[in-house]
Amino acid sequence: MHGGWGWGWMALMMVVMVLFWGAVIFGVVWLIRSVARGGSTPGGASVSRESPLEILDRHFAEGALTPEDYRARREVLVRGFPEPNGTPKDKPLTAPQVVERRW
């Protein structure tokens, strides 16, 4: 039968093929779900849930910023860059909050 392989080998190869394609499909579904939940993509950076002010506060608390740097950067985030005449612009530079989507 087909070069001496027999039905047993054919059945075994069919089971292995079904397990392989099942693992491929499971991996693709798992990857799509992890990216949709806000996880990082392979080779990419994860999305931060902290606001720019929270990040600035954390860096100051860790000692990465001097008090003068902290005050200057906080002023820029809250009030925006100053105009050439020294008055701040109307819009602050804080980014909009990330909204988590559930599919």
DSSP file (Angstrom, degrees, kcal/mol; ACC not computed):
  #  RESIDUE AA STRUCTURE BP1 BP2  ACC     N-H-->O    O-->H-N    N-H-->O    O-->H-N    TCO  KAPPA ALPHA  PHI   PSI    X-CA   Y-CA   Z-CA
    1    1 A M    >>>       0   0    0      0, 0.0     5,-1.1     0, 0.0     4,-1.0   0.000 360.0 360.0 360.0 111.4    0.0    0.0    0.0
    2    2 A H  G >45 -     0   0    0      1,-0.3     3,-0.6     2,-0.2     4,-0.0   0.888 360.0 -38.0  48.9  52.5    1.6    3.2   -1.2
    3    3 A G  G 345S-     0   0    0      1,-0.2    -1,-0.3     2,-0.1     0, 0.0   0.712 109.8 -61.9  78.4  20.2    5.2    2.0   -0.9
    4    4 A G  G <45S+     0   0    0     -3,-0.6    -1,-0.2     1,-0.0    -2,-0.2   0.570 104.2 118.1  86.5   9.4    4.7    0.0    2.3
    5    5 A W  T <X5 -     0   0    0     -4,-1.0     4,-0.6    -3,-0.6    -3,-0.1   0.906  56.1-159.6 -78.0 -41.6    3.7    2.8    4.6
    6    6 A G  H  >< -     0   0    0     -5,-1.1     4,-1.2     1,-0.2     3,-0.2  -0.004  33.9 -72.9  84.1 168.4    0.3    1.5    5.5
    7    7 A W  H  > S+     0   0    0      1,-0.2     4,-2.5     2,-0.2     5,-0.2   0.785 123.2  64.9 -72.6 -29.3   -2.8    3.2    6.8
    8    8 A G  H  > S+     0   0    0      1,-0.2     4,-2.2     2,-0.2    -1,-0.2   0.915 103.6  45.8 -61.4 -44.0   -1.4    3.7   10.3
    9    9 A W  H  X S+     0   0    0     -4,-0.6     4,-2.5     2,-0.2    -1,-0.2   0.885 111.7  52.4 -66.8 -38.4    1.3    6.0    9.1
   10   10 A M  H  X S+     0   0    0     -4,-1.2     4,-1.9     2,-0.2    -2,-0.2   0.913 110.4  47.6 -63.9 -41.5   -1.2    8.0    7.0
   11   11 A A  H  X S+     0   0    0     -4,-2.5     4,-2.0     2,-0.2    -1,-0.2   0.907 111.7  50.8 -65.9 -41.1   -3.5    8.4   10.0
   12   12 A L  H  X S+     0   0    0     -4,-2.2     4,-2.3     1,-0.2    -2,-0.2   0.919 109.9  49.3 -62.8 -43.8   -0.5    9.5   12.2
   13   13 A M  H  X S+     0   0    0     -4,-2.5     4,-2.3     1,-0.2    -1,-0.2   0.857 109.2  52.9 -64.8 -35.4    0.6   12.1    9.6
   14   14 A M  H  X S+     0   0    0     -4,-1.9     4,-2.3     2,-0.2    -1,-0.2   0.899 109.6  48.8 -65.9 -40.2   -3.0   13.5    9.4
   15   15 A V  H  X S+     0   0    0     -4,-2.0     4,-2.4     2,-0.2    -2,-0.2   0.916 111.7  48.8 -65.1 -43.2   -3.1   13.9   13.2
   16   16 A V  H  X S+     0   0    0     -4,-2.3     4,-2.4     1,-0.2    -2,-0.2   0.903 111.1  50.6 -62.8 -41.3    0.3   15.7   13.2
   17   17 A M  H  X S+     0   0    0     -4,-2.3     4,-2.4     2,-0.2     5,-0.2   0.910 110.6  48.5 -64.4 -42.4   -0.9   18.0   10.4
   18   18 A V  H  X S+     0   0    0     -4,-2.3     4,-2.1     1,-0.2    -2,-0.2   0.906 112.4  49.0 -64.2 -42.1   -4.1   18.9   12.2
   19   19 A L  H  X S+     0   0    0     -4,-2.4     4,-2.2     2,-0.2    -2,-0.2   0.904 110.9  50.9 -64.2 -41.0   -2.1   19.6   15.4
   20   20 A F  H  X S+     0   0    0     -4,-2.4     4,-2.1     2,-0.2    -2,-0.2   0.956 113.2  43.1 -61.6 -51.2    0.4   21.7   13.5
   21   21 A W  H  X S+     0   0    0     -4,-2.4     4,-2.4     1,-0.2    -1,-0.2   0.840 112.1  55.1 -68.3 -31.2   -2.3   23.9   11.8
   22   22 A G  H  X S+     0   0    0     -4,-2.1     4,-2.5    -5,-0.2    -1,-0.2   0.904 108.4  48.6 -63.7 -40.8   -4.2   24.1   15.1
   23   23 A A  H  X S+     0   0    0     -4,-2.2     4,-2.3     2,-0.2    -2,-0.2   0.886 110.9  50.6 -66.4 -38.7   -1.1   25.5   16.8
   24   24 A V  H  X S+     0   0    0     -4,-2.1     4,-2.1     2,-0.2    -2,-0.2   0.940 112.6  45.9 -63.6 -46.8   -0.6   28.0   14.0
   25   25 A I  H  X S+     0   0    0     -4,-2.4     4,-2.4     1,-0.2     5,-0.2   0.914 112.3  51.2 -63.4 -43.1   -4.2   29.2   14.3
   26   26 A F  H  X S+     0   0    0     -4,-2.5     4,-2.5     1,-0.2    -1,-0.2   0.912 109.6  50.7 -60.0 -43.2   -4.0   29.4   18.1
   27   27 A G  H  X S+     0   0    0     -4,-2.3     4,-2.3     2,-0.2    -1,-0.2   0.899 110.8  48.1 -62.7 -41.8   -0.8   31.5   17.8
   28   28 A V  H  X S+     0   0    0     -4,-2.1     4,-2.4     2,-0.2    -2,-0.2   0.931 113.3  47.1 -65.1 -45.5   -2.3   34.0   15.4
   29   29 A V  H  X S+     0   0    0     -4,-2.4     4,-2.4     1,-0.2    -2,-0.2   0.910 112.6  49.9 -62.7 -42.5   -5.4   34.4   17.5
   30   30 A W  H  X S+     0   0    0     -4,-2.5     4,-2.3    -5,-0.2    -1,-0.2   0.907 111.2  49.2 -62.7 -42.8   -3.3   34.8   20.7
   31   31 A L  H  X S+     0   0    0     -4,-2.3     4,-2.0     2,-0.2    -2,-0.2   0.917 111.7  48.1 -63.9 -44.2   -1.1   37.4   19.0
   32   32 A I  H  X S+     0   0    0     -4,-2.4     4,-2.2     1,-0.2    -2,-0.2   0.911 112.8  48.5 -64.1 -42.4   -4.1   39.4   17.7
   33   33 A R  H  X S+     0   0    0     -4,-2.4     4,-1.5     2,-0.2    -1,-0.2   0.889 110.2  50.7 -66.4 -38.8   -5.8   39.4   21.1
   34   34 A S  H  <>S+     0   0    0     -4,-2.3     5,-2.3     1,-0.2    -1,-0.2   0.886 112.8  46.2 -69.0 -36.3   -2.7   40.5   23.0
   35   35 A V  H ><5S+     0   0    0     -4,-2.0     3,-1.4     1,-0.2    -1,-0.2   0.892 110.7  53.1 -69.8 -39.2   -2.2   43.4   20.6
   36   36 A A  H 3<5S+     0   0    0     -4,-2.2    65,-0.3     1,-0.3    -2,-0.2   0.788 103.4  58.0 -66.7 -27.1   -5.9   44.3   20.9
   37   37 A R  T 3<5S-     0   0    0     -4,-1.5    -1,-0.3    -5,-0.1    -2,-0.2   0.452 127.9 -96.2 -81.6   0.1   -5.7   44.4   24.7
   38   38 A G  T < 5S+     0   0    0     -3,-1.4     9,-0.7     1,-0.2    -3,-0.2   0.580  77.7 142.6  97.3  10.2   -2.9   47.0   24.5
   39   39 A G      < -     0   0    0     -5,-2.3    -1,-0.2    -6,-0.2     2,-0.2  -0.216  57.7 -85.6 -74.6 174.8    0.0   44.8   24.8
   40   40 A S        -     0   0    0      6,-0.1     6,-0.2     4,-0.1    -1,-0.1  -0.511  36.2-123.3 -83.2 150.9    3.2   45.4   22.8
   41   41 A T    >   -     0   0    0      4,-0.4     3,-2.5    -2,-0.2     2,-0.2  -0.551  47.5 -79.8 -82.9 156.4    3.7   44.2   19.3
   42   42 A P  T 3  S+     0   0    0      0, 0.0    -1,-0.1     0, 0.0     3,-0.1  -0.412 120.6   5.0 -59.6 123.6    6.7   42.0   18.6
   43   43 A G  T 3  S+     0   0    0      1,-0.3     2,-0.2    -2,-0.2    -2,-0.0   0.424 115.5 103.4  82.6  -1.2    9.6   44.4   18.3
   44   44 A G  S <  S-     0   0    0     -3,-2.5    -1,-0.3     1,-0.0     2,-0.3  -0.592  74.7-101.5-109.6 172.5    7.6   47.4   19.3
   45   45 A A        -     0   0    0     -2,-0.2    -4,-0.4    -3,-0.1     2,-0.1  -0.644  36.5-113.4 -91.0 149.2    7.2   49.4   22.4
   46   46 A S        -     0   0    0     -2,-0.3     2,-0.4    -6,-0.2    -7,-0.1  -0.450  34.8-102.3 -78.4 156.8    4.2   49.0   24.7
   47   47 A V        -     0   0    0     -9,-0.7     2,-0.3    -2,-0.1    -1,-0.1  -0.653  33.4-131.7 -82.6 130.0    1.7   51.8   25.1
   48   48 A S        -     0   0    0     -2,-0.4    50,-0.2     1,-0.1    -1,-0.0  -0.623  12.2-162.6 -82.5 138.0    2.1   53.8   28.3
   49   49 A R        +     0   0    0     -2,-0.3     2,-0.2    48,-0.1    -1,-0.1   0.424  61.7 101.4 -96.3  -1.4   -1.0   54.4   30.4
   50   50 A E  S    S-     0   0    0      1,-0.1    -2,-0.1    47,-0.1    48,-0.1  -0.579  72.9-123.9 -85.3 146.1    0.6   57.3   32.3
   51   51 A S     >  -     0   0    0     -2,-0.2     4,-2.2     1,-0.1     5,-0.2  -0.430  30.6-106.1 -77.4 162.1   -0.1   60.9   31.5
   52   52 A P  H  > S+     0   0    0      0, 0.0     4,-2.3     0, 0.0     5,-0.1   0.870 122.4  52.3 -58.2 -36.1    2.8   63.2   30.6
   53   53 A L  H  > S+     0   0    0      2,-0.2     4,-2.7     1,-0.2     5,-0.2   0.885 108.1  50.5 -67.5 -37.9    2.5   64.8   34.1
   54   54 A E  H  > S+     0   0    0      2,-0.2     4,-2.3     1,-0.2    -1,-0.2   0.895 110.7  49.2 -66.1 -38.8    2.6   61.5   35.8
   55   55 A I  H  X S+     0   0    0     -4,-2.2     4,-2.5     2,-0.2    -2,-0.2   0.923 111.8  49.1 -64.4 -43.4    5.7   60.5   33.9
   56   56 A L  H  X S+     0   0    0     -4,-2.3     4,-2.3     1,-0.2    -2,-0.2   0.922 111.3  49.6 -61.8 -44.5    7.3   63.8   34.8
   57   57 A D  H  X S+     0   0    0     -4,-2.7     4,-2.5     1,-0.2    -1,-0.2   0.904 111.1  49.9 -60.3 -41.8    6.4   63.4   38.5
   58   58 A R  H  X S+     0   0    0     -4,-2.3     4,-2.0     2,-0.2    -2,-0.2   0.916 110.1  49.5 -65.4 -42.9    7.9   59.9   38.5
   59   59 A H  H  X>S+     0   0    0     -4,-2.5     5,-2.3     2,-0.2     6,-0.6   0.896 112.2  48.6 -63.4 -38.8   11.1   61.0   36.9
   60   60 A F  H ><5S+     0   0    0     -4,-2.3     3,-1.1     1,-0.2    -2,-0.2   0.920 110.5  50.8 -65.5 -42.7   11.4   63.8   39.5
   61   61 A A  H 3<5S+     0   0    0     -4,-2.5    -2,-0.2     1,-0.3    -1,-0.2   0.829 107.4  54.1 -65.0 -31.2   10.7   61.3   42.3
   62   62 A E  H 3<5S-     0   0    0     -4,-2.0    -1,-0.3    -5,-0.2    -2,-0.2   0.592 117.7-114.2 -77.7 -10.1   13.4   59.0   41.0
   63   63 A G  T <<5S+     0   0    0     -3,-1.1    -3,-0.2    -4,-0.5    -2,-0.1   0.621  81.2 124.7  88.4  13.6   15.9   61.9   41.1
   64   64 A A      < +     0   0    0     -5,-2.3     2,-0.4    -6,-0.2    -4,-0.2   0.642  69.3  49.7 -79.9 -13.9   16.4   62.1   37.3
   65   65 A L  S    S-     0   0    0     -6,-0.6    -2,-0.1    -5,-0.2    -1,-0.0  -0.939  78.8-128.3-125.8 145.9   15.5   65.8   37.3
   66   66 A T     >  -     0   0    0     -2,-0.4     4,-2.8     1,-0.1     5,-0.2  -0.503  36.2-106.7 -80.1 161.0   16.6   68.8   39.3
   67   67 A P  H  > S+     0   0    0      0, 0.0     4,-2.4     0, 0.0     5,-0.2   0.865 121.9  52.0 -57.5 -35.5   13.9   70.9   40.9
   68   68 A E  H  > S+     0   0    0      2,-0.2     4,-2.3     1,-0.2     5,-0.2   0.924 110.9  46.3 -67.9 -43.3   14.5   73.7   38.4
   69   69 A D  H  > S+     0   0    0      2,-0.2     4,-2.8     1,-0.2     5,-0.3   0.919 112.3  51.6 -62.3 -43.4   14.2   71.2   35.4
   70   70 A Y  H  X S+     0   0    0     -4,-2.8     4,-2.7     1,-0.2     5,-0.2   0.941 111.4  46.2 -59.3 -48.5   11.0   69.8   37.0
   71   71 A R  H  X S+     0   0    0     -4,-2.4     4,-2.2     1,-0.2    -1,-0.2   0.913 114.0  48.2 -62.0 -43.3    9.4   73.2   37.4
   72   72 A A  H  X S+     0   0    0     -4,-2.3     4,-1.8     2,-0.2    -1,-0.2   0.923 114.9  44.3 -65.2 -44.1   10.3   74.3   33.9
   73   73 A R  H  X S+     0   0    0     -4,-2.8     4,-2.3     2,-0.2    -2,-0.2   0.882 112.8  51.4 -69.6 -37.6    9.0   71.1   32.3
   74   74 A R  H  X S+     0   0    0     -4,-2.7     4,-2.6    -5,-0.3     5,-0.3   0.906 108.0  53.1 -64.6 -40.2    5.9   71.1   34.3
   75   75 A E  H  X>S+     0   0    0     -4,-2.2     4,-2.8    -5,-0.2     5,-0.6   0.902 109.6  48.6 -60.0 -42.1    5.2   74.7   33.3
   76   76 A V  H  X5S+     0   0    0     -4,-1.8     4,-1.7     3,-0.2    17,-0.7   0.912 113.2  47.1 -65.7 -42.1    5.5   73.7   29.6
   77   77 A L  H  <5S+     0   0    0     -4,-2.3    16,-0.7     2,-0.2    17,-0.6   0.891 120.1  37.7 -67.3 -38.6    3.2   70.8   30.0
   78   78 A V  H  <5S+     0   0    0     -4,-2.6    -2,-0.2    14,-0.2    -3,-0.2   0.917 134.2  19.1 -80.3 -44.4    0.6   72.7   31.9
   79   79 A R  H  <5S-     0   0    0     -4,-2.8    -3,-0.2    -5,-0.3    -2,-0.2   0.595 102.1-124.1-106.9 -12.9    0.7   76.1   30.2
   80   80 A G     << -     0   0    0     -4,-1.7    -1,-0.2    -5,-0.6    -2,-0.1  -0.223  49.5 -37.9  92.1 172.6    2.4   75.4   26.8
   81   81 A F        -     0   0    0     10,-0.2     8,-1.6     7,-0.1     2,-0.1  -0.454  68.9-112.1 -68.5 141.4    5.5   76.9   25.3
   82   82 A P  B     -A   88   0A   0      0, 0.0    -1,-0.1     0, 0.0     5,-0.1  -0.460  28.4-116.1 -72.9 148.4    5.8   80.6   25.9
   83   83 A E    >   -     0   0    0      4,-3.9     3,-2.5    -2,-0.1     6,-0.0  -0.290  38.7 -94.7 -70.7 166.2    5.4   83.0   23.0
   84   84 A P  T 3  S+     0   0    0      0, 0.0    -1,-0.1     0, 0.0     0, 0.0   0.783 127.6  57.4 -56.9 -26.1    8.5   85.1   22.0
   85   85 A N  T 3  S-     0   0    0      2,-0.2    -2,-0.0     1,-0.0     0, 0.0   0.459 123.4-104.1 -85.6   1.6    7.1   87.9   24.2
   86   86 A G  S <  S+     0   0    0     -3,-2.5    -1,-0.0     1,-0.3     0, 0.0   0.316  82.6 121.5  99.7  -9.0    7.1   85.7   27.3
   87   87 A T        -     0   0    0     -5,-0.1    -4,-3.9     1,-0.1    -1,-0.3  -0.714  63.6-116.8 -89.5 140.0    3.3   84.9   27.5
   88   88 A P  B     -A   82   0A   0      0, 0.0    -8,-0.1     0, 0.0    -7,-0.1  -0.364  27.7-108.0 -74.1 153.9    2.3   81.3   27.3
   89   89 A K        -     0   0    0     -8,-1.6    -6,-0.0     2,-0.2     0, 0.0  -0.269  29.6-113.1 -69.3 166.1    0.1   79.9   24.5
   90   90 A D  S    S+     0   0    0      2,-0.0    -1,-0.1    -2,-0.0   -10,-0.0   0.869  94.1  67.7 -72.6 -37.5   -3.5   79.0   25.3
   91   91 A K  S    S-     0   0    0    -10,-0.1   -10,-0.2     2,-0.0    -2,-0.2  -0.703  76.1-135.8 -94.2 132.0   -3.2   75.3   24.8
   92   92 A P        -     0   0    0      0, 0.0   -14,-0.2     0, 0.0   -15,-0.1  -0.367  17.7-124.7 -74.0 164.4   -1.2   73.0   27.1
   93   93 A L        +     0   0    0    -17,-0.7     2,-0.2   -16,-0.7   -15,-0.1   0.207  63.6 129.4 -96.8  14.5    1.0   70.3   25.6
   94   94 A T        -     0   0    0    -17,-0.6     3,-0.1   -16,-0.1   -43,-0.0  -0.478  58.2-122.7 -72.7 141.3   -0.5   67.3   27.4
   95   95 A A        -     0   0    0     -2,-0.2    -1,-0.1     1,-0.1     3,-0.1  -0.462  31.7 -96.7 -79.0 152.9   -1.4   64.4   25.2
   96   96 A P        -     0   0    0      0, 0.0    -1,-0.1     0, 0.0     2,-0.1  -0.371  48.9 -96.5 -66.1 151.2   -5.0   63.1   25.2
   97   97 A Q        -     0   0    0      1,-0.1     2,-0.4    -3,-0.1   -48,-0.1  -0.396  37.1-112.7 -69.4 144.7   -5.6   60.1   27.4
   98   98 A V        -     0   0    0    -50,-0.2     2,-0.6   -49,-0.1    -1,-0.1  -0.652  26.7-146.6 -79.2 129.4   -5.4   56.6   25.8
   99   99 A V        -     0   0    0     -2,-0.4     2,-0.4     2,-0.0    -1,-0.0  -0.871  12.7-133.7 -99.5 124.4   -8.8   55.0   25.8
  100  100 A E        -     0   0    0     -2,-0.6     2,-0.4   -63,-0.0   -63,-0.1  -0.633  18.6-152.1 -80.5 128.8   -8.7   51.2   26.2
  101  101 A R        -     0   0    0     -2,-0.4     2,-0.5   -65,-0.3    -1,-0.0  -0.847   4.3-158.1-103.0 135.5  -10.9   49.4   23.7
  102  102 A R              0   0    0     -2,-0.4   -65,-0.1     1,-0.1    -2,-0.0  -0.958 360.0 360.0-110.4 124.2  -12.4   46.0   24.5
  103  103 A W              0   0    0     -2,-0.5    -1,-0.1   -70,-0.1   -66,-0.0   0.460 360.0 360.0 -88.9 360.0  -13.4   43.9   21.5
